[in-house]
Amino acid sequence: MSILPLMAGVFLASAILTGLIRRLALRTRVLDLPGSRSAHNNPLPVGGGLSIVISVLAVTSYFFQQGSIPLPEYMAIAAAIFIAVNGLVDDIVELDIKWRLPMQFAAAIWSVAWLGDVPPIQIGGFELSAPWLLNTLAVFGLIWLLNLYNFMDGIDGIAASELVFVNAGAFLIVMNSSDQVITLLSATLVAAGAGFLLWNWSPARVFMGDVGSSFIGFSLGIMAIFSMLHGSMNLWTWLLLLGVFVVDATITLLRRLITGDRWYQGHSCHAYQHAARRYKSHSKVTITVLLVNCLWLGPLAWLATRQPEYGVYITLLGLLPLVYLAFKLEAGKEEIQV
């Protein structure tokens, strides 16, 4: 199957499924009710990200049956089903963290075990190569990424736009390589994310929910490991593509930990949330993030792929201005002075 018909089909399927899931959520009263920390004023259906889950898993299963995706990699990404189920239940009944985290760790350990040892990481002139350490870091990295993506899904369109950008970037980077798995997965996620975004752009008519955001974060982490095993991309490429989310979520988390706040409790003090309130617009913030991604982080991610020996330095160059902006917008603080 060629890529363009695949993407067109996934886009239509995702858009239609999102509309159907929205209607079902309204009928069954699966709603996100506005509160003091909310970025919206009216109850809105949640769980629309299930359309992305269904689309991606259907395509992945098809290409596994066709022999395009090997068994270990299919089994690794299949663990995202449990992450999605965990997220869907949380959308409906608000699972306590003591139930969510064990499932997340089980899925991450399962995936890393199927993939074998994570390849060495080049950090300047030093190579991190101890398998036990790399595998442990991979498990915790998957947990962090799925929660990070969940944290960053707080205003209309931002999480879906990031999904489209990251996978478009990955697709362009690997399109001339032999990495068929990343080519198929990234094209599928671009189309699925765009189909959902039709319903989620500001003003949103449906929210992604934990079912979508946690699934996406976990899947991107698995794809990063795939690409490292295939030699088509490296850790630095992915850190740059996800730079806005990584910096904002990490600084916000660290500041909340330092001040004694519970990191897993709902809040609205990420840099992007402060920016949305300051400029009174979700779309302005989302478009700004897209511009930063396309004009700054995307080219640097391409360069880090081509020059992996300088990857850590290119990543520092790319992320340090974002660190400054995150502090400027007082990421992690409950109040912001306008």
N, C-alpha and C positions, 0 to 999 in steps of 0.2 A: 504493500500500500504506500502511495506517495504521501508526502507530509501535508501538502495543502488540502487535499480532500479529508484527511484525518482531522486536521485542525478545524475545518469547516463543520464537519459532523459533530465533533466534540463541543464546539461553540454553541451550535443549535441545541444539542442535547442538554448542555448545562443551563442555557437560558430557559428552556422549556421546563426542565426539572426544578429550577429555582422558583419559577412561577407556581408550579404545582405544590411545592413544599411550603411556599408562603401561604397559599390558600389553605392547606391542611393545618398549618400552625395557627392561622386565624380561627379556623373552625374548632380546633381543640384547645384554644386559649394558651398556646405555648408562646408567651409574650415576654419581652423585656420591659418591665415596668420602670418608668423614670423615677429616679431618686435624687438625693442631694449631690451625688457624684456623677450623675448621668450627663451625657452630652446631647440628649434629646429630651423633648418635652412631652411626647405622646407615647403610649404603649405601641411597640412594634414587634412583629413576629420574629422569632429567633430560630436558628437552626438551618438557615438557607445554605450554609456551607456544605450541607449533606449532598448537594448537587455536584460539588467538586469531588467529594469522596467517591460517589457512585461512578462518575465519569472516569476518574483516574483508575479505579480498581477494575472497571470493566475493560478498559483499553489495555491495562497491564496484563490482565488474565488472558485476553485475546492474543497478545503478542507472545506470552509465555507458551500458549498452546501452539503457536506458529513456530516456536523454536528461536525467536529473536531475543528472548530474555532467559538466561540460564536459571536453573533451579535455585541455587543459593541466593541469587539476587532477587528472584521472585519471592522466595520465602522471607527474605529480609524486609522487603517492602510490604509484604502481606501483614506483617505485625502492625502496620498502621491501622488495620481494621480494628484492633483492640483499642488503640488510641482514640479512634473515631467513636466507637461505642461508649468508651469512657466519657468522652466529651459530650455526646448526645444525652447520656443520662444526667450529666452535670447541668446541661441546659434545661432539663425538665425538672429535676428535683434538687439541684445544688449539692453535689457530693462533697463530703468533707475531704480535706487534703489527705487524711490517713487512709482513705480508700483510693484516691486518685494516684498518689505517688507509687504505691506498690505495683499497680498496673503499668505505669509508665516505665518503671525500672525493669519489670519483667519483659516488656516489649523491646526495650533497648538492648537488654542482655541477649535476648533471642536473636535479634537482628545481627549484632556484632558477632555472636557465636557462629551464625550461618556464613558470614562473610570471611571468617578467618582473621588473620593478623592484619591490622591496619598498617599500611606502608609507612616508612620513615618520613619525618617532616624536616625539611631544611629550614633552619633558623639562622640566617646569615651564614657564618662559617661553621656553624655547629649543626650536627644532625641528631635529631631525637629518634632513636631506633629501638628502644627496649619494647618488645611486643606487649608485655604485661602492662606497662605504663600507657602505651598508645591505646590499647583496647579499653583500659579503664577510663581514659580521657574521652574516648569515643562514646562510651555509655553515658557519662555525665554530660558530654556535649549534646547528645540527642535529647536528654531530659531538659537541659537548659534551653535549647532551641525551640522545642515545642511549647514550653512555658513562655519564653520570650515572645513568640509569635502571638500567643494568647494575650499577653500584656499589651502588645502594640495594636490590638484590634479594638480601638476605643473611639474612633471617629469614622464618619462615613467614607468609604472608599479606600482607606489607607492600606488595609491589609490585602485586599484584592489587587490594588494597583502594585503593591510591592511584589506580590506573587507573579503578576504578569511581567514586571521588569526583570526580576531575578532570573526567571526562566527564559525570557527573551535573550538576556545576556548570556546565559549558559548555552542556549541554542546557537547563537551567533559564534560563540567561542569554539564549539565542538563541531559545527556543521561541516567543516572540511576535514575532520578527523575520522577515525574508524570507530568512534565510540557510539555505536548504534543505540545502546540502552539510554544514555543521557539525551541523545537526539530525540528519541521517541517520548521519553518522560517529560522533557522540557517543553516540547511542542504541545503535548497533551495538557500540561498545566497552564501554559499560556492561554490556550483556547478555553479551558474550563474556567479559569479565573476571569477571562474577558466576558464569558457568558453570564457568570454570576454578577460581575461588575455592572451590567446593565440595570440590575435591580438594586445595587448597593451604592451607586454614586449618589452624592448629596443632592437632594434630600433622600436618604435611603428609604426603601420600601420594605426591606427585610435585612436582618443582621446575619452575619456569618455564623456566630455562635462558637462555642468551644469545639463542637464537632468538626467545624471547618478549620479554625485557626490551629488547634493542636495537631490535627492531621497534616496540615500544610507544613508546620514547623518540623514535625518528625520526618516527613517525606523529603524535605529539603536536606535535612541532615543525612539521611540515607543516601540521597543522590550525591552529596559531597563525598561520602566514603566510596561510593561506586566510582566516581570520577578519579579519585586518588588511586584506587586500585587499577583503573584502566590507564592512568598516566595522562589523561586528557585535560585535567584541571588540578589545582592544588588547594590547600587550606586557605592560602592568602587570597586566591580568586574569590572564594565563597565569602570570606570575611568582608571583602570590599563590596561585593554585590549586595550583601545584607548589612552594609555599614551603618545606615541610619537606624535600623532596628537594633542592631547589636549595641551601638553606643548609647542610645537613649535608654533602652531597657537595662543595660548593665549599670550605668551611672545612677539611674533611678533606684534600682535595687540596692546598690551599695550605700547610697545616702540613707535609704530607709532602714537598712540594717544598722548603720552607725547610730541613727537616732532612736533605735529600739522599736521601730514599727514592725508589724508582722508582714513579711514580704508577700505572703500569699493572699492577703486580704484585698478586697477591691478598693481602688483609689483612683484619683484623677490627677495625678501630679507628674505624669511624664511630660517631657519637653513639648512633644507634639500636642498634648492636651492643653498645656498652658498657651501655646501658640494659637490654637483654635479659639480659645476664649479671648485672647488679646486681640486677634484680628477678626473675631466674630464670624468666622467662616471655616467650615470643614474643607470645602473644595480648594480654597486658597492654600491651605497647609498641604493637602495631598498633592496638588500640582507643584508646589515648591519642592516637596520631597522627590517627585518624579524628575524635576529639572536637575536637582543635585545628583540623582542617580544617573541620569543619562549624560550629563555634561561633565561630571567629575568622577564619580565612582566607577561607572561603566568602562571608560577608557583606561583607568588605572587597573581594573580587574583584568582587562585584556593584556595589559603590559605585564602584570604579575604572572600571568599564564605563560607568556613568551620568555620572561626572564625570572624563572623561579628562584635562582640564587639570590636575587635582590627582593624577593617577595615580601619579606618582613619589613624592609625599609620602605617599599612602595605602600604597604599597608599602613605603616605609621604616618606617612605623608598624607594618605587619604583620610585617615580617621581623626587625626589631631584637630583639624578645623571643626569637625563634628563634635568633638569633646568640648571645644570652646563654646560652640553654639548651645550645647546641652546645658552647660553651666550658666551661660548667659540667660537661657530661658528657665533657669532654676529647676531643672529636672530633679525630682525627688522631694521637693518642698510642696507642702499642701497649699500654700498661698503664694501668689505672685503679685508683685506690685506693678501696676500698669502705668 
